[in-house]
Amino acid sequence: MTLPITRRGALALLGALPLSAAGCGRAPANGVAIGSKDFTEELILGEMYAQILEKRGLAVTRKLNLGGTQVAMEALLRGDIDLYPEYTGTALITELKLHPQGDAASLYRTVKAEYARRYALVWLEAAPMNDTQALAMTQAGSAKFGVRTLGELAKAAPKLRLGAIPEFTTREDALPGLQRAYGGFQFKSVKLFDIGLKYKALESGQVDVVVAFGTDGQVAADHLVVLVDDKHFWPAYQVAPVVRRATLEKHPEIAISLDKLAPLLSDAVMRDLNYQVDGAKQEPADVAHAFLARHQLV
């Protein structure tokens, strides 16, 4: 089986396809359809949700690797899928168009209430992990340029080359927002890479700083320096299953079953799971099953 594209962001081609071309149809009448976005962590989580619910006797249709947030959300609202993993920070900024405020718990309460009010969607329990956006450098690069915080990076940016994924240059919670919050952030150059290649670009010296995420397995494996967000620009990005209310009314066991998974997913756990796929080249389904089996969830 071909390994998936890693980490956050939609594939340009897949994101441009209509949902039917991306593998979507109506959710099964007597079961549930589980979706995911198109990066490693989402594929692992989607598999976890599917395997847990199959253990409970539900018929599950997998519609994983759909694309970015917009594609997954549209599939959920149309009933093509019944649930998928979403992040609180992404929901707040990208979908609800609200500004970050408060701590992780208040952010979760806000998105939970607004999704219920606007869309009849239910957020189940959120995991403690925080897949926040970040910027990272090698230890040598951080020492050379004297950069360990985003404030220092904002000032040093004219001397540095940024390695980014395409959406980082346009999203409100990415480069445009950083430029407003910190000032500066005018890089010597910005090079765009496929999600799975940005760390190779950093390690090979093609760029000096790259877009990273809090639960990326490569951050720990490569001993990278994650720059401190000294102005607290980024909100929390906790993950949780987002489920159609009608689906939960029909299958209340979904919440009971999936809420048992949430407290097990810490930053360290998710980094390790991601690295098993991205670094050790294991299949997301196998990684998910081994973890669930260890915790007696399958």
Summary of the structure (lengths in Angstrom):
residues: 298
radius of gyration: 18.9
end to end distance: 23.0
largest distance: 59.5
contacts: 1033
relative contact order: 0.19
helix: 46%
strand: 15%
